[in-house]
Amino acid sequence: MGFTLAERLRRLPPYLFAELDRLRDEVAAKGVDIIDLGVGDPDQPTPAHVIEALCEAARDPATHRYPAYSGMRAFREAAASWMKTRFGLELDPDREIITLIGSKEGIAHFPLAFVDPGDVVLVPSPAYPVYRGSTILAGGEPVELALREENGFLPVLEDIDPQLLKRAKLLVINYPNNPTAATATVEFFSQVVDFAREHGLIVVSDAAYVEMGLDGYRPPSFLEAPGAMDVGIEFHSLSKTYNMTGWRIGFAAGNAELIAGLGKVKSQIDSGAFDAIQLAGVAALTGPQEPVEEMRKIYASRRDVLIKGLESLGLRPCPTRATFYVWCRVPEGTDSRSFASRLLTEAGIVATPGVGFGEAGEGYVRFALTVGEQRLSEALQRMQQLSW
């Protein structure tokens, strides 16, 4: 008996990282030792004090009940305190912060609150595939804004078609950026605020890598820009900052109406994050931050190894002062899929083809710095054996 998927699912492209996993497993099944520089999943353990907080909370029967849809107040207060300490922002934990089951969940659900069928959502390209997919699932039309190297991988807002702007509802930004590792200033964010006001747009800021600044660089929050709270919502993740990818915990902060809209969607879809994990999140946000700084140092050292090695091979990696990614031009005469395929099949190296992040990602591949320096050096040695 055959079943037909809903049109919204048929419009979705294959999820990039699921496809990468399939290809990696095919090659690994042949006995190849795989060095996975594809999906950005931190390889270091969650800090010990966070694990201890989870264990203690999980033993408390009070955490075994349904959690609040908007999250525990203790977690929202911790998030507000962290935003105050980190960015100098005063946020109301009851109205301007909501707990998420990871920031991906919040980003994916947000268009359901504000996008009607036919509305345009302006999404960066290259970009995290969820921006595009969640727009399609909400019935909206994703329109890609090309991020070009010559523009510092920032969108050129004045080049957006005025006719599209009349139908546009959301503008998505992501800095520090995945996959390009580009960064943005508060001055740029202020331009985004003015643009959003002029055209009646909601700004969705994905700040998953805001704590992954390297060499002493401290990336700003979009919400630091004057007027940002009037037009925007920002998504924060504990996954990358505290090596908690599998824990699924994060929060959104911003305009109270936008937070309420997202909360209304979530009340229909999920039952909130497990209270014990939220209490572990409190420990992460309010506890010692030295583990975060240690991770920054590890990523900076790995970046130096990889960039130096890629340059020695004649490749052109882009500068990286944030995230744990290196965005690199592919050799002339090839494309991103072909190059990534060669790396996998001939060298056992997983890299992400740039076109998988959007059309403007063609000509690049993304390497994740989520393996140790020894494995990075081994990957470079394998690449040295290839010719292009």
Residue pairs with C-beta under 8 A, 6 or more apart in sequence:
8 136
8 137
8 139
11 136
12 133
12 136
12 137
13 129
13 132
13 133
15 129
15 133
16 129
16 352
16 356
16 357
17 38
17 39
17 129
17 352
19 356
20 38
20 39
20 350
20 352
20 356
21 39
23 344
23 350
24 34
24 36
24 38
24 344
24 350
27 34
27 344
27 345
27 348
28 34
32 348
33 348
34 348
34 349
34 350
35 348
35 349
35 350
35 371
35 375
35 378
35 379
35 382
36 350
36 368
36 370
36 371
37 349
37 350
37 351
37 367
37 368
37 369
37 370
37 371
37 376
37 379
38 350
38 351
38 352
38 368
39 352
39 368
39 370
40 178
40 240
40 323
40 324
40 325
40 368
40 370
41 245
41 368
41 370
42 239
42 240
42 243
42 245
42 295
42 324
42 370
43 370
43 371
43 372
44 243
44 295
44 298
45 51
45 243
46 242
46 243
46 244
46 247
47 242
47 243
47 284
47 287
47 288
47 291
49 283
49 287
49 288
50 242
50 244
50 280
50 281
50 283
50 284
50 287
51 280
52 283
53 279
53 280
53 282
53 283
53 287
54 276
54 277
54 279
54 280
56 279
57 63
57 275
57 276
57 279
57 280
58 276
60 276
62 275
63 274
63 275
63 276
63 279
65 275
66 271
66 272
67 271
67 272
67 273
67 274
67 275
67 278
68 272
69 263
69 266
69 267
69 270
69 271
69 272
70 76
70 98
70 99
70 263
70 266
70 272
71 97
71 98
71 99
71 100
71 251
71 272
71 273
71 278
72 99
72 275
72 278
72 279
73 93
73 94
74 278
74 279
74 282
75 99
75 251
75 278
75 279
75 281
75 282
76 93
76 94
76 97
76 98
76 99
76 251
77 93
78 281
78 282
78 285
78 286
79 91
79 93
79 97
79 99
79 236
79 251
79 253
79 285
80 91
80 92
80 93
80 96
80 97
80 253
81 285
81 286
82 285
82 286
83 89
83 91
83 97
83 221
83 223
83 253
84 90
84 91
86 221
87 220
87 221
87 223
87 224
88 224
89 221
89 223
89 224
89 253
91 97
91 253
92 256
95 256
95 259
95 260
96 229
96 253
96 254
96 255
96 256
96 259
97 251
97 252
97 253
97 259
98 106
98 251
98 252
98 259
98 262
98 263
98 266
99 249
99 250
99 251
99 272
99 273
99 278
100 106
100 235
100 249
100 250
100 251
100 252
100 273
101 248
101 249
101 250
101 270
101 272
101 273
102 237
102 239
102 247
102 248
102 249
102 250
103 206
103 208
103 235
103 236
103 237
103 239
103 250
103 251
103 252
104 130
104 237
105 248
105 250
105 270
106 235
106 250
106 251
106 252
106 262
106 266
107 128
107 130
107 131
107 134
107 204
107 206
107 235
108 130
108 133
108 134
108 137
109 134
109 262
109 265
109 266
109 269
110 134
110 170
110 204
110 233
110 252
110 258
110 261
110 262
110 265
111 121
111 134
111 135
111 137
111 138
111 140
111 170
112 134
112 137
112 138
112 265
113 258
113 261
113 262
113 264
113 265
114 169
114 170
114 202
114 258
114 261
115 121
115 135
115 138
115 139
115 140
115 169
115 170
116 139
116 140
116 169
117 139
117 140
118 139
118 140
118 141
118 167
119 139
119 140
119 141
119 167
119 168
119 169
119 170
120 140
120 141
120 142
120 143
120 164
120 167
120 168
120 169
121 131
121 135
121 140
121 141
121 142
121 143
121 168
121 169
121 170
121 171
121 172
122 143
122 145
122 155
122 160
122 164
122 168
122 170
122 171
122 172
122 201
123 131
123 132
123 135
123 142
123 143
123 144
123 145
123 172
123 358
124 131
124 144
124 145
124 147
124 155
124 172
124 173
124 174
124 177
124 358
125 144
125 145
125 146
125 147
125 357
125 358
125 359
125 360
125 361
126 147
126 179
126 180
126 354
126 357
126 358
126 360
126 361
126 364
127 144
127 147
127 172
127 174
127 178
127 179
127 357
127 358
128 174
128 178
128 179
128 206
128 357
129 356
129 357
131 142
131 172
131 174
131 204
131 206
132 142
132 144
132 358
135 141
135 142
135 170
136 142
140 169
140 170
141 167
143 164
143 168
144 358
144 359
144 360
145 155
145 156
145 160
146 155
146 359
146 360
147 153
147 154
147 155
147 177
147 180
147 182
147 360
148 156
148 360
149 318
152 182
153 177
153 180
153 182
154 182
154 184
154 188
155 173
157 191
157 192
157 195
160 168
165 199
165 201
168 199
168 201
169 201
169 202
170 201
170 202
170 203
170 204
171 192
171 195
171 196
171 201
171 202
171 203
171 204
172 203
172 204
172 206
173 184
173 189
173 192
173 203
173 204
173 205
173 206
173 222
174 205
174 206
174 207
174 208
175 182
175 183
175 184
175 205
175 207
175 219
175 222
176 182
176 183
176 209
176 210
176 212
176 213
176 219
176 322
176 323
177 183
177 184
177 209
177 323
178 206
178 208
178 209
178 323
178 325
179 325
179 327
179 352
179 354
179 357
179 361
179 364
179 366
180 318
180 325
180 327
180 364
181 318
181 319
181 320
181 321
181 322
181 323
181 325
181 326
181 327
182 318
183 213
183 217
183 219
183 321
183 322
184 219
184 220
185 220
186 220
186 224
186 225
189 220
189 222
189 224
189 225
189 228
190 225
190 226
190 227
192 203
192 222
192 225
193 203
193 225
193 226
193 227
193 228
193 230
193 231
193 232
194 227
195 201
196 202
196 203
196 231
196 232
197 227
197 230
197 231
201 231
202 231
202 232
202 233
202 258
203 222
203 228
203 231
203 232
203 233
204 232
204 233
204 235
205 221
205 222
205 223
205 232
205 233
205 234
205 235
205 254
206 234
206 235
207 219
207 221
207 222
207 234
207 235
207 236
207 237
208 235
208 236
208 237
208 239
208 240
209 219
209 240
209 322
209 323
209 324
210 219
210 221
210 236
211 219
211 240
211 241
211 292
212 219
212 240
212 241
212 295
212 296
212 299
212 322
212 323
212 324
213 219
213 296
213 321
213 322
214 296
214 299
214 300
214 303
214 320
214 321
214 322
215 300
215 321
217 321
217 322
219 322
221 234
222 228
222 232
222 234
223 229
223 232
223 234
223 253
223 254
228 254
229 254
229 255
230 255
231 255
232 254
232 255
232 258
233 252
233 253
233 254
233 255
233 258
233 259
233 262
234 252
234 253
234 254
235 250
235 251
235 252
236 250
236 251
236 252
236 253
237 250
238 244
238 247
238 249
238 250
238 281
238 284
238 285
239 245
239 247
239 248
239 249
239 250
240 324
241 284
241 292
242 284
242 291
242 292
243 291
243 295
244 280
244 281
244 284
247 277
247 280
247 281
248 273
248 277
249 273
249 277
249 278
249 280
249 281
252 259
252 262
253 259
266 272
299 324
299 369
301 373
302 324
302 369
302 371
302 372
302 373
302 376
303 320
303 324
303 326
303 369
305 373
305 376
305 377
305 380
306 317
306 326
306 367
306 369
306 376
306 380
307 317
307 320
307 326
309 376
309 377
309 380
309 383
310 316
310 317
310 326
310 328
310 380
311 317
312 380
313 380
313 383
313 384
314 331
315 328
315 329
315 330
315 331
316 328
316 329
317 326
317 327
317 328
317 329
318 326
318 327
318 328
318 329
320 326
320 327
324 368
324 369
324 370
325 366
325 367
325 368
325 369
326 366
326 367
326 369
327 354
327 364
327 365
327 366
328 364
328 365
328 366
328 367
329 363
329 364
330 336
330 338
330 339
330 354
330 363
330 364
330 365
331 339
331 388
333 388
334 342
334 388
335 353
335 355
335 362
335 363
336 353
336 354
336 355
336 356
336 361
336 362
336 363
336 364
336 365
337 353
337 355
337 356
339 351
339 353
339 365
339 388
340 351
340 352
340 353
340 365
341 353
342 386
342 388
343 349
343 350
343 351
343 365
343 383
343 386
344 350
344 351
346 386
347 379
347 382
347 383
347 385
347 386
348 382
349 379
349 382
349 383
351 365
351 366
351 367
352 365
352 366
352 367
352 368
353 361
353 365
354 361
354 362
354 363
354 364
354 365
354 366
355 361
355 362
357 366
369 376
371 379
